[in-house]
Amino acid sequence: MSTPTRVFAARLAGTGVYDPNRDRVGKVHDVVVVVRPGGALRAVGLVVEVAGRRRVFVPLSRVTSMDPGAVITTGLVNMRRFEQRAGERQVMGEILDRAVTLSPADGGGTARVEDLGFELRRGRDWDVTKLFVRRSASGRLFRRGETLMVDAASVTGLLSVQTDQGAASFIATLDGLHAADVAEVLHALPAARRVEVAMELDDERLADVLEELSEEDAAEILTALEAGRAADVLDAMQPDDAADLVQELPEQMAEELLELMEPEEAEDVRRLMAYGEHTAGGLMTTEPVILGPEATIAAGLAHVRRRDLAPALSTMVFVVRPPLETPTGRFLGVVHLQEMLREPPHDRLGSIIDQDVEWVLPSDPLGKVTRLLATYNLTVLPVLDEDKHLLGAVSADDVLDRLLPDDWRDADDSVTDLSLTPGGSRG
């Protein structure tokens, strides 16, 4: 085995995982450790992200080589989705950023864990032997922020219950991930740690992640936030997602947060909450791209390029008479993205309106919305009232969310990666 005798967990994060033929099959997401009798830790496996963002467990017994550049497996790996078992801890997700008390030999005081080293013992067991920590206590001989390597057995508090663990190091490993992938990572964490990590995200990032979580997980996180911040996060969410989440909260809390939200955002959420869950009104967002007929094609293209716009909504500009906020003036039609790309940018949107686009009433059922989207190959449908005012738009992704079972995020779809052979065992 070419593996070094000691490996550090944080340095493995993101490392490519390869089969015996050196074909890449995924990357390391985390390291799983268990508590041995007496309180010591032993590394037992890796959480590996394979094709389709699936995370699977790879026992260290199936790893033939491991270093910061590559992890080589035997190819015999159980492809079932990783589920954390009782007694297991994820290093990046649960141990990094923990506060520990240093021994007198290391100068005493407290420090934060920034990495964890595990060492091959007796040719088969990977025992956690070292911690890389950053000193958090100041004193005459030691400066705040000093880093040092200490024996894992010499510190106290590594596995104790903590209420202020922080999550800076763990969040750094999530940088660049899509909000849906961050949501999946959070969902896999124990409930208390999930809340701790979520609270360290900024408002915009947290809003994006809550939109991708199950309503149960999202409500759990939102209720743990201070009321003012919870309202700010709801302000940053898409109105339809915010409305779904608010309806999961206790009535008194929901009303308190609505009062703390920006008036315009709260008004949109209240309006959406009035519609049935399985109707066009209950599915729609009140913030599609809306412009007047005099706006230029260049302006339309600029609006659909917005980073905060859902891809489904970027395929269409809704053209209306003033006012341009929902409920708008009279709905005139839509301009499709492809049409805007074909025409001169200085032309007016009013010159290329599609007036024959299908639309629905807010009371129309989910079934009708689904049929229209499928029949006309659309990604978004306008929702109008009886007087042809635009109220919002229903996108295909919101319809799909409603059609899937509530636990679709937890489903094991049993897709086998071709580079790994199903089989092997856990642990």
N, C-alpha and C positions, 0 to 999 in steps of 0.2 A: 504494500500500500504506500503511495507517494504522499499521502496526507501528512501535513505537519502534526506534531504531537499536541499542539495547542491551537485552537481556532477561536476567533472572536466573532460573536453573533452579529453585531451591527455591521461588521465588515463583510459578512456573507450576504446581507440584504441586497437583492437585485442581481446577485451572481447567477450566471447562466448555468442551467442543469442539462447535462448531456447523457445520452445513452451510450452503451459500450462502443457503438460505431462512430461516436463523436458527433451525432446529430443532435441539435439543440431541441429540447422538449419543454423548456419552461425556465423559470427563474425562482430563486429563493425569496419567499415572502417573509418567513419568520422561522424561529427555532423553538421547538417544544421541549420543555424540561418538566421533570417530575420531582417531587419531594421524597427523598430517601428517609428511612428511619434515622432519627437523630437530627433531622432538619436540613441536611445537605441536599444540594440539587444535582440531578443527573440529566444530561441532554439525551433525548431518546429519538428525536426525528426532526425533519424539516417540513414546513408547510411550503409547498411548491405551487406556483401559479402556472398552469399549463394552458393549452389552447382554449379559447372561449372564456378566458378569465376565471376558469374553474380552479379552485385551490384544493389540492390533495395532500395527503400525509405520506411522506417517504421516510420509513424507519432508517436510522443510521446504519442498521445492519445491512441495508440495501445500497449503501454508499460505499464505493470502492476507492474514491479519491475525492479530497475536499481541500480547496485552498481559495484565496480571494479571487482567483481568476476563473475557476470552473469547478463544478461539482459533477462527478461521474457516478452514475448509478448502474446497477446490474441490469436494469431494464424490466425487472419483475416488480411492478408497483401496483398496489390496489388503487383503482381509479375512482373510487367513491369520493364524494365531496367531503372535505375535512370537517369534522365535528369535534370540538374540544371535549375531552372526557374529564370526569371528576378527578381532581388531583393534578391535572396538567396546567401548565402556565405557558403563555406565549411570551418570549423574551421581549421582543420589540413592543408588543401590545400591552404587556402587563408589568414588566420588571424595569425596563429603562425608565429613568426619571424618578425612581423611588428614592426616598431619603433613608440613609443608613447612618449609624453611629460608628465612628472609627475607633479602633483600639488605641490605648495609650502609646503603643509602639509606633503607630502611624500618626501620632500627634493629637489624637482625640478629636472631638468636635463632630460635626455632621457633614455629610457630603451627598451628592446626587449621583446615582449610577448612570454612566454613559455607555458602558459596554460590559459584556460578560464573556469571560474566556472559559472554554471547556476543553479538557485534556484527556487524551486517550490513556486509559489505565488497564493493565493486565490484558492488553490486546483487544479488548472488546467494549469496555464501559467508558462512556464519555462523562467524566465528572466535572462539575463546575468548580474551578479552583481559583480563578482570579476575577477581580472586578476592576474596571477602569472607572474612577470616580472623579468628580470635581468638588473640591472642598467648598462648603457653603458657610462655615463658621470662621470668623476672623480672630486673630490673636496676635500676640507679640512676635511669635516665631513663624507664623504661617499667614500668607496673604489670601484674601478671599478670591476664589476662582482658580486656585492652584489645582492642577490635575496630578493624579498619582495612581499607581497600580498597587492594589492591596490583596491579601489573601481573602478569598470569599469566606473562609471559616472564622476570620478574625473580626468581622463586622457584626453588628446586631441590628435588627429591624428590617432585614431584607424581605422577610415574608410576613411581617406584621400588617394588620389592617391600617391603611393610611387614608386620610381624607383630603390631603393636599399634595398628592403625588406629582401633579403636573404632567405635561405630555409633549414638551418641546421636542425631545429627541424622536419620539414616535411619530409626531406630525411631520417631521422632516422626511421620514420614509414614505409619506403619502403625497409628497409634493409632485405635481404633474399628473396625478391620477384623475380620471374622470370622476365626477361626483357620484355616479352610480357605483363605481369601484370602491370609493371611500365608504359609501353606505354599506357595501357588502362586508368590508373590513370591520366596520363598527358593529354590525349585526353579529359578527362572530365573537366579539368580546363579551366577557361577563357584564351584566347590566351596570354595575357600579363603575367599572372602568370605561364602558361605553359613554356614560355621561361625562366623566372626567375629560376624556379626549374631546368630545363634542364641544365642551365649554371652552376649550383652548382655541377652537377655530374662530376666524373672524366672522362677522355677521353675514356677509355675502356668501362666503364659502359654506357656512352652516346652513343657510337658507337653501342653497343648492342641494346639499346632502339630505336635509330633511325631506325635500321633495322626492327623493329616491328611496327613502326608508319606508318600511311598513308604517301605517298610521299608529300602530301600537308603540313601536320603537320611537317614532317621532314625538308622540305625545309624552312619552316617558322623559325624553330629553328636554322638551319645551317646559314641562312642569318643574324641572330642576333649575331652570334659569331664573334669575331675578326678573321681576315682572316687567320692568322697563326694557331690559334687554330682550326678553321674549317678544315684546311688542315690536321692537326694532327688527327682529328676525322675521316676524310675520310680514312686516312692511316690505321686506326684501324678497319674499316669496311670490310666486305667481298667484294671483288672486284665487284661482280655482283650487290650487293645492293648499293655500292658506285656509280657505273655507272648509275643505275636507278635514284639515287638522283641528281647527277650532271646534268643529262639531264633535270631536273625540274628547274634548276637555270637559271637566265638570262645569255646569252652567254658570256658577258664580265666577269662576276663573275666566271662562270664555268672555263673559261680559266685561270683566275688568280689563282684559287685554284689548278688547275691541275699543274700549274707551281711551286706552293709552296709545293706540295706533294713530297714524296720520289720518285725518278725517276722510280724505278721498279714498285711501286704501281700505279703511274700515267700511266705508259705504259700499265699495265693490264686494267685499267679503259678505256683508250682511245681505246684499242683493242675491248673491249666489246661494247662500244658505237657505233662501226661501224656496228654491226649486227642489224637486224630487231628485233623489240620488241617481236614479236611472233614467233621467230625462236629458234632453239637449241642454237645458238651462243648468242642470246640476253638473254637467260635464264641461261646459264652456269656460274659456278664459275671457276676461273683459279687456285684455290688452293685446289684440293682434295688431298688425301694422295697418294704420288707418291714415289716409291722406285725402285731400280734396282733388277734384278733377283738374285744377289748374297747376298742380304740382308737376314738376318735370320727372322724366324717367330717371334722370341722374339722382334726384332726391329719393325716388322709390328704391333704387339700388343701394343707396347709402343706408336707408332704414333697414333693409333686409340683411345687411352685412353686420348688424349689431351683434356683438358677442353674447349678449344676454338673451338673445332671441332663440327660442326652441327651433330646431331645424324644420319641423313640420310647418311652423308658422311663417318661415322665411320664403315659402314657395308662392306666396300670394299677398298682394296689397289690396286692401278693401277701400273702395272709393265711395265717398259719401259727401253730402252737403253738410255745411257747418251746423252744429258743433261737431268737432272731430273726436270728442271723448264719448264713450258709450254711456247711456244711449245717445246715438248720434242723430244728425239730421237724416234726411231721406237717403236710403241706400241706393247707389247707382249701379254697382257691379263690382267686378274684381279685375285686377291685372295680374296675369301669371308671370312668374319670374322668367320663364323661357321667352315670353313675348318681349319683356323689357330688354333682354339681352340681344334681341334681333333688331331693335329700333334705335334711331339716333337718340343719344342721351338728352338733347335739348328739347325733344318733343314732349307734349303734355300727356299725362296719364289718361286724361279724358278722351284722347284720340284712339286709344287701344283697349277700351273697356270691354270685357266679356259680360254682357248683360244677361246671358242665358244660364249662368251658373246656378246649380241647385242650392237651395237653402232650406232651413228648418225653423219651426217655431220653438220657443223654449220649453213648451209642454210636450213636444214630440218625444216618443220613447226611444230608448237606446237602439232597439232593433231597426227602426227607420234610419237613424243616423248611420248605423253600420252598413246597411244595404246601399245607401247613397254613396258613401265613401268607396265601397267596393265596386259598385256598378260603374261609376264615372272615374275610377282610378285617381281619387283625390286624396290629399293628405290633410285637408282642412275644409270645414264647411261653415258658411256664415249662419248666424242665428239672428233672426229678425222678429220683431213684434208684428201685430196685425196691420200696423200703419207703415210697414217697411222701414222702420228705424233699426239700425244695427245695434244689437245688444252684446254681441261677442262672437266667438268662433270656437268650434269643437275640432280638435286635432286628432289625428289617427292614433297618436301615442296615448292620449287620455282615454280613448275608446278601448284600446288594447288593455290598458291597466284595469279598466272596469270589467272586461270580459274574462280576464284571467282569474283563477281562484285566489283568495286572500293570501294564501301561503305560497304563492308562486316563487317568491324569492328564496324559499327554503327547499324547493323541490330538487330532488336528485334526478337530473335528466339522463343519467347513465350513458353519456357520450364518452366513448373510449378514444383517447388520443392514440393515433396510429404508431407513435414512436415508443409507447410504453405498453407492455403486455399486462392485461388485467391479471391480478393474482397477488400473491404475497400476503402479508399479515400486518396488522397494526401492532407496533411495539416489538 
